[in-house]
Amino acid sequence: MPFLTRGFVLPWQPLWAERLLPGKGELFCPNPDDVLSRGSTNHQRILNFVMDGGPAPAFGESGASYCFGPFRLDPDAGVLLRGGQPVPLTPKAFDALLCLIKQSGRLVSKDELIKALWRDAFVAESNLTQTIFVLRKALVDTRNGQRYIATVPGRGYRFVAEVQRVSYDHPKSQTHTSQVAEAAVVAAEPWRGRSWVFLSSIALLLMATVTGYFVWWRPQHAPSSAPGRKMLAVLPFENLTGDPSQEYFSNGLTEEMITQLGSIDPVHLGVIGRSSVMRYKGGRTALDQISRELDVQYLLEGSVRRTGNRVRIDAQLIQGTDQTHLWARKYDRELKDILDVQGEIAQEITDEIQLTLGGSKSPPAVKRTLSPQQVQAYDLYLKGQYFFNQRTVSGFQGAISCFQQATAIDANHARAYAGLADAYALISGYSTGPQAEFNSKAHTAALKALEIDPNLPEAHTALALIVQEYDWDWQTAEKEFRRAIELNPNYATAHHWYAEHLMWRGHFDEALQESERARQLDPLSLIIATDYGAILFFSRQYDRAIEKWRSILEMDPDFPRAHLIRAAYVEKGMFKDALADLEKHGSMADSPWYWSYLAYISGRAGQKIQGQQALDQLLRLNRRKPIDPMVIADAYTGLGDKDQALAWLERGYAQHSAELMSLKVNPGYDFLRDDPRFQDLLRRVGLDK
């Protein structure tokens, strides 16, 4: 299966590439409405029943239930049964199911569903996506693979199973009463039949809701932090200089504040990652909307103006629920005091939040005044970060130049060395040349950063990535990832890359949990969401992977990594879909990846002539300029040529290709697994256990 690790930019980008689509969000921010919260649909039903003395609430059409597969949905009782046993569902999932079933076979648009479930409330579309996900998980029938809800990309959903509507006279139907009573495990008292049955159903619904929350939702989406932990988003600082060339400084200040705040009290304060907050650069989104989309209680916004050797920073802390300004400060300092100012802001904000939680102020931060040389090095470091975040070959080259200049001026600039390590490690993934070219430089820079500052999370994360991808030292990588997370649990990149580490080793449940932790810290990151889909794919959950990648492509059709969907199409035998996606989004005459994937898909589809023609073109490109052997190995894999595939895999091993990380889990290599040569290669890469 071509290009499933980090190694390629065209038509892919590496796993950590970050790209956000302005004005659109990603993934689900838990909505308290979904757990019988005040104001939710089922909360109001229960409240009406208790306060009004027991009249049956209107769950749907009175006197009717709906049967499909092994399930029966009773709208009046508000319960979904399977074989007479209740199925845990959140209220929103229950209402969504009822809405879809009542329009069985018909496309129900996303807008229609959102209006039906949330009425006049404003919610992100991702809330609906997650509700459907929870519903599908509750309905899954592993015995026959039954699929009940189909996604119509970009439009909505359709209930596709056959539905039988069963009518009855609810007050007089003894059969129905006994069924509901049995489901509720309570016998109705004759003189209060309807009320007691309904009350029992409510008790059942409440238990099912709570159970559903902990069984279906909590394991995947609950934060791992301690109770009372608050979340904060540092919005992009506004550049007030009027000079676009100073954007690097305002962006850098934003990132520095994220780092500072994230490291002060991670047990009680979580901080949203860079890629999510940068979506809001420009200040056109309302604060209450940002608070909802990021699921944060606090927002930090501000502006910066730099003039010569002086810097003016305005910052204010805002409460997300009602946009109350809790704290505001103005700082007018010399540039040499920039680290001191950042520390002051972070400390005062943390103290303010801790006081609201009943805590006490922390000890004051140590003053850090920079020398003129350190100011210059720091400025170069911020420029390097600006180039680094462009995620292009030229961007990495600019970052390397800036980081090198910074370390030449300030030999003790640990974070510049860590940035240098990351840039060297990532740049090889954006070119077709041998990937080991920058390995020694990346390794040296990471070790130098740790020599200067052994407690720098970024350096531990960089070292973990390097020893994993180029040395296949899985034990050291594990240790370094864990150390980075221990030092700063709010570092989303460490959680993200550690999730991939677990994925390559086949620890899929742990990988999904770690990926969810990364999502909580960077909820709008498309690459984190995409790589969640990759974990599903490698664990052979192809339908779920396709669903995840389709949801991302709906938001950004040009997001390269999400076009891994074609790999899942191949495994499902959906070759026309895979080829259509390749032709639409990957057609480049001089791209080795295009021809490799064309050969792979054609070969797997049984179109050997077309596959061989694509392979011939790929080999011609390789003669013109050597490319990563794994690109060619994957083409031979699709064509089923075991000997040539193994020969090129060996070449990849000789060049320490990072693509070999997928050996253990890549379904494209399944036909090679019984071959002793493949097993020996797996052992040498350290993935035989």
N, C-alpha and C positions, 0 to 999 in steps of 0.2 A: 504494500500500500504506500504510494508515494507521499513524501513530505508531511509526515505526521508528527515530527518533532519540531524543533525551533529553526531548522536550518535554512529556510528559504523565504525570499521576499516576493518573488514573482512566480506564480500568481498568489503566493502566500506572503504573510508577514510572520515574523517569529511570535512565539506564544505570548511574550510580554508586550508586544506592540500595542500602543494605546491610541485609539481613535474614537472620538465621540461625535455624535450627530447632534448639532445644536437644536434645542427645542424638543428633544425626545429623551425619554428616560429608559431605564433598563432594570429589569428584574423587580422583585416584589418587596415592598416595605410593609411589614406586618400591620394589618389594619385591626384595631381593637374591636371593630364591629363584628369581626368574624368569630368571636368567642363569647357570644351572648352578652355583649357589652350593652351599657345603657344606650337606648336609642336604636338598637339593632331590631330587625324585623321580628325575630323570635323572642327577643327580650320583651318587645311590646305585646306579643301574643300572650306570653306568660303573665305579664303585668295586668293585661286586660282580664284574664281569667281570674286572677287572685282578687283584684279590686272590684270586679263586677259580679262576683258570686258564682262564676263558673260557666257562662255561656260559651259554647264552642267557638273558637276563633276561626276566621276565614283563611284557612291554609290554601284553599283552592276551590275547585268545584265540589260542593258538598255532595256526599253520597257516591263518590267515584274513587277508584284506585286504578293504578296502572301497572301492568305486569310485562316484564321483558326478561328474557333469559331466566336465570334463577331468582330474579329480584321482583319485589312488589313494593311500589311506592304508594303510601297512604297519605294524601295531602291533609285530610281532616285531622288525623292523629299526629301528623308531622314526623313520620318515621319511615325509614327505608328498611325493608326486611329482606333477608336472604335465607331461604329455607326456614322461615319463622324466627330467625335470629336477627336482632337489630344490627345495622351497619353504621359505625360511627361516621357522622358527617357534621361539618360545621354548618351553621345556619345559612351562610351564603352559598355553600356548595349544594345544600338541600334546595334552596330557591332556584339556583341555576339549573339543577337537574329537572325540577318541575317545569320551568320555563321551556327547556329544550324538549322535554317529553310531550308537552301539550302542543308543540309544533313539530312533532316527529316527521322526519323526512324533508323538512323545509329548512333553508338556510336562515339562521338567526344571526343578524349582524351584531358586531361588537357593541355598537352604540345602543342597540335595542336591549342587549343584555345588561349593559352598564346602567341604563336608565331603569330597568326593571329591578336590579339588585340594590342600587344605591340611591335611586330616585333623584332628589335635587342636590345630593352631596357631590362635591368634586373629588374624583379619584383618578389616579393614573391608570392607563390601560393595562399596565403590568399587574394590577390587582386582579383583574379579570383573568389574565393568563394564569396566575397562580391558583385562583379558585378552580379553574378548569383542570389544572394539574392535580390538585387535591382530589377533585371529583373522580378523575380518571383512575387515580391510584386506589380509591375506595371501590371502584367498579371492576378492577382488573380480575379476569378469570384465567388463571394460569393453566387450567386444564385444557381449554380449547383455544386460547389466545383471542377470545372474543373482543372486538373493539366496538364500543358503543357510541363514542363521540368522535366525529371526523372534523378536522380543521380545514377550513377553506382559506388558504393563505391570503392575508391582507383584507379579508372580509368578515369572517365570523366562524360559526360552528354549526354542525348539523348532527342531530341524533339519528343514527343510521340503523339501529336495531329495530326489529319488529316489536310494536307495542300493542298490547291488548287492553282496552279500557273496560273495566268491570264496574257496573253501576249497582247500587244497593240503596235501600232506605235506611240511612244510618241509625236513627233512633230506634227502629223496630227490628233491625237485623241482628238476631242472636248470633249468627255465624260470624259476622264482622266483629261484634262485641267480644266474642270469645277469642278471636284471633288477636285483637289488640291487647286484650287482657293477658293472653298467653305471652305475647311479645314483651309486655311490661312486667311479666312474672308477678302479677297481682290479680287476684280474683275480684270482680266487681261485686259490691254489695247490691242485692236486688233492689232495695229502695232508693239507691242513689246511682243506679247503673251508669248512666252517661257521664255524670260528673266525676265519679271515682275512676272510671276507665280513662277519661281524659287526663285527670290528675296523675294517674299512673303513667300515662304516655308522656306527660310533661316531665315527670321524674326521670323516665327513661331517656327522653330527649336531652335533658340536662346532663345525665351521666354520659350519654353517647357523645355529646358535644365536648365535654371535658376529656373523655377518653380519646376522642378523635384528635383533639388538640395535642395531647401528649404522645399518641401513637403515630399519627400521620404527619403532624406538623412539627412538633417540638424537636424530634431527633434531627431533622434536617435544618431547621431554621432558628433554633433557640441560641442566643448568644452563650458563649462559654464563660462569660464574665460573672462576677459576683452580683447578687441582687443590689439594686440601687445604682447600678452603673448608668451614667448619663452619656449621651452622644452629642458631639459638637462638630460643626462644619466650619472650616476657615474658608470664607469666600475669597475669590481672587482680589487681591489689593489693587485698587484703581491707580493707574499711572497718571498723575496730575502734571507731569512735566510738559505734556504736549509733544514730546519727542518720542516717536515710535522706537527709536534705537534704545530707549531706556526700558522697554517692555521686559527685557531679561531681568532687570532689577526688581520690578514689582512682582513678576512671576516668581523670582527667586525668594523674595520676602515671604510670599504665600507658602512656598514649600518649606522654608525654614520654620515658619510658625507651626505648620503641621507637625514637623519633626519635634520641635520644642515641646509643644503641648502634648503630643502623643507619648512622650517619654517621662513626663513628670509624675503622673498618677494613673497608670493604665488600668489598675484594678477598678477605679471609680469613674474614670473618664476615658471614653473612646473617641477617637478623632477620625473623621472621614478622609480617605486618601485623595491624592492629587487629581487623578483622572476624572473622578466624579465631580469635584468642586470646580474644575476648570471649565466644565460645561456651562457654568453660569457667568463666565467672564463677559463683561459688558453691562451687567446689572439690569437686564431687561425682564428678569423673572421675579415675581412677587415673593417676598420673604416667606409668607405662609405656605405658598406652593413649594418652595425649596424645602422648608421644614418637613412637609408631608412626603415629598419625593425621596428625601434622604433619611427620613424617620429619625430626626434629631430633635433634641430639646433646646439646643443653643446654637446660635450663629455668631460668628465673629466676622465683621466686615470692616473695611478700612481703606485708606488711601495713602499714597506715598509720593512725596515730591523731593527730588534730589537736585541740589544746586551746588556745583563745585564739591567742596568737602563737607557740606552740611546736608542733613536729611531731615525731613519733617514727616512724621507718621501720625495719622489720625486713626484711632481704633475704637470700636464700640462692640460690646457684648449684648446680644439681643435674645430674648426668650422667644422660642419658636411658636408657642401656642397663641400668644396674643401680641407679638412684636413689641413687647415692653423692653425699653432700653435699661438694662441692669447696671451698665458700667460704661464709661467713656473717658478716654484720655487723649491728650495731644502731647507729642514728643518732638522737641526741636533740638537736635543734637549734632555733634560732629560725626562724620562717617566712621571715625575710629571707635565710636561707642555703639556701633550698630548691633553687635552681639549682646551688649549690655541691655540695649533697648528691647531686643527680642526676648531676652530672659525676663525682663521686667513685665512685659506684656503677658507672657505665658504664666508667670508666677501670679500676677494679680487676677487673671482670669480663672486660674485654677483655684485660688483662694476664694473667689466670689462663688464659684460653683460648689466648693466644699462647704462653705458656710450655709448655702441653701439646703445641703444634705445633712446639716447638723454637725459638721466636722469643725476643725480648727485650722487656722492658717499654717502654712508650711514654713520652714526656716527660709530666710531670704537667700536668693541665689548669689553665687560668687560673682563678683564684678570681673568683667573680661574686657579690658581696654586693649585695642589693637595698635601695634606699631604701624608706621606708614607702609612698611613692606608687607605686613600682614593684611592691611586694608587692600593693597593692590592684589595680593594673592586671593583674598576673599572675593573681590570683584571678578577676577578671572574664573574662580570656581563657579560663581553664579552664571557667568556667560557659558561655561562648559555645560552646566545643567540645562540651560536653555537650548543649546545645540543638541545635547543628548536626547532630549524629549521630542525632537523632530523625528526620530526613528528612521533616518535615511543614512545612506553611506556617507554623503557629504556632511550630514549632521554629526555622525560619529567622528568623522575626521576633524571637524571643527572642535568637538568636545575634547578629543585627545590632545589637540594643540593647546587648548585653554588649560586643561588639567596639568599638562606637562609644564607650562609656563608658571602655573600656580605653585607646583612643587619645587620648581627651580628657585623661585623667590622665597618660599617658606617651606623648608625641608620637613617641617613637622605638621604639615597640613594633612591630617589623616583622611578627611573626607574627600579631598582631591585625589588622593591615591585610590580610595575606594571607587570614586567615579571613573578613574582611569581603568581600574580592573573591569568594571561593568562595560565600559565602552569597547575595550579590547575583546571582551568575551562576546559581545553582541554583534560587532561589525562583521565577523566572519559569516554570520547567518544571513547577511544581506548581499553576498557575492557568491559566484559559482566556483570560486577557487577552493583549494584545500583549506579545510576549516581549522587545522592545527597551527596555521601561520602565526596567529597572535596569542597562542596559548601560554607560552613561557612569559610573555610580557604581562598578560593578565594575572597569572599566578604570582609573579614577583610583586606586582602592584598591590594585590590583596594582602600578601604577607607583610609588606611594608606598612600598610594601613593598620594592621593589627599589632605590629611592633610598636607603633606610635600610640595607638589607643586600643587596647585589648577588649574594650567594652563597646565598640562601635558596631551596631547591628548591621549596617550596610556592608561593612567589610566582611563580617561572618557570612552574610547572605551571598556576597560575590564569590567568596572562596568556596562555599558549598556548591554553587553553580559550576565553577571551573573544575573542581576535582570530580564532579559527577559527570560532566559532559566530555571531558578530555582524558581523564585518568580512570573513569569508571570506578572510582573509589566510593562505593555506596555508603560504607560505614562512616567515613569522615564527613561526607556530605550530610548524612542524617544528623550527626553530632553538631555540625555547624548551623544547619537550619534550626535545630532545636535551641541552640544557644542564641541565635538572632531573635527568635520569638520570645525567649526568656528575657532578653534584655529590653525588648520593646514589643509587647503583645499587640500594639496598634500598628505595626509595620505590615501593611497589606501585601506588599511584594513578597515578603518572607513567607507568609501563609500561602500565597499563590504558587510560588515556585516549590514550596514543600509539598503542596498537593500534587504537583506534577511528579516530583520525586517518588511519592507513594504510588502514583499511577504506574510509572515505569516498572516498579517492582511488583505490581499486581495486587497491591493493597487497596482495593477500590472503595470499600466502605470508609476507610480512614481518609482516603483522598477526597471523597465527596464531602466529608465533614470539614476537612481543612479548607477546601474550596469555598464552602459556605461561610467560614470565618473570614476569608478574604473578601467575599461579597458583602458581608455586613460592614466591613471597613471601607469598601469602595463600591457602593451599590450600583452605580451607573456605569461601571467599567465593562465595556463590551468584550474585552479580551478575557476577563475573568469569567464572564458568562459563557463565552465560546469554549473556554477550556473545561468548564463544567460539562459541556456537551461532549468534549473529547474523552473525559473520564467515562461517561455513559457509553460512548462508542467502543472504547477499548474493553469495557466490561461486557460487551456484546448486547447492550441494550439499544439496539439500532433504532427502534421506533421512537424511544424517548430522545435519543440523540438528534434524530431528524426533526422532531418537534421543537427541541431547544434551538437548533441552528436556524430553522425556519423563522422562529420568533425574532431572532437577531437580524436575519436578512430582511424581515419586514421593516425593521427600524433603519437599517443601513444596508441596502442591497450590494454595496461595493466593499463591505468589510471583508478583507481577503481571507482571514483565518476561518470565518464561518462557512466558506465554500468547501471546507472539509466534508460538508454534507454529501458531496459526490462520492466520497469513500463509503459512507453509509448506504447510499443508493446502490453501489456495486454489491455490497454484502447482502442487500435485500433483493438482488436481481433486477433492479430498476435501472437498466443500462441506458435506456433512452433519456431518462432524467439526468443521469450522470453526464452523458455526452452533451445534452442541451446546456447544462450548467457550465461545462468546460468551454463550449463554443461561445457562450454569451459573455463569460467573465474571464476566460483564460487564454483567448486566442491571440498568440504573439509568435510570429514566424521564427524569431531568433531566440525564443525562450526554451531552454532545455526542459524545464518543468512541464511546459505545455505538451511537448512531444512525448515525454515520459508518461504523463498521465493518459495521453491519447492511446499510447501503446498498451498501457495497463488495462484501461477500460475496454478497449477493443478486444484484447486477448481474453479477458474474463467473459466477454459477451460472445466468444466463439468466432469473432471476426478476425481470423488469423492473418489474412492478407493485409487488411488495413493496419493491424497491429504491427506487422513486420515492416510496413512502409514507414510508420511513425518511428520505429526503432532505428531504421536505417538513417533517417534524418537526424535522430539524436546522436548516433555514432559519428555522423559527419560533423556535427557541432563540436563533439568532443575532440575530434582530430584537429579542428581549427583552434580550440582553446580548451585545455583539460578542465573538466567539471568534476564535482563530487561523485565518486564511484557509486554512491548509494542511489543517485538519480537513475543511473543505467541499470543497477541491480533491480530496482523496482519495475522497470520496463520488462525485463526478462521474467520477473515474477509473474506479472500479468499474463505473459505468453506461455507460462507453465514450463519454461526451460530451466529445470532444476540445476543442471551443471553450471550454466552460465550465470544464473542468479547467485549461486554460492561462490563462484569465482569473483564476481564483482563485490559481493559482500566481504570477501577476504581483502580485496583492495581497499574497501572502506575501512576495514579494521587496521590495515597498515597505515592509513592516513588519519586514524583516530577520528573518524567522522562521528559527529554528535548524533546522526540519524540512527546509529546502532542502539541508542537507548531504547528504541521501541521494539527490539527483538523479541522480548518475552511476551508482549501483549498485542502486537500488531496482527490482526487477523489475516492480512495479506501474506504472512509467512507461514500460515498454518500447514500448507502442503509440504513444507520443508522440515517440519518438526521431528519427524521420525528418522531423518537422515543423520547418521553419526557425525558428519561434518558440521551440520548446523548445531547439534548438541554441544560439540566441542567449542564452536564459536560462542555459543551462549555462555558456556563456562568461563571462557577467557574474558568475556565482557563483565563477568560477575553477576549474571542474571539467571543462574541455573538453580537457585534456591528460592 
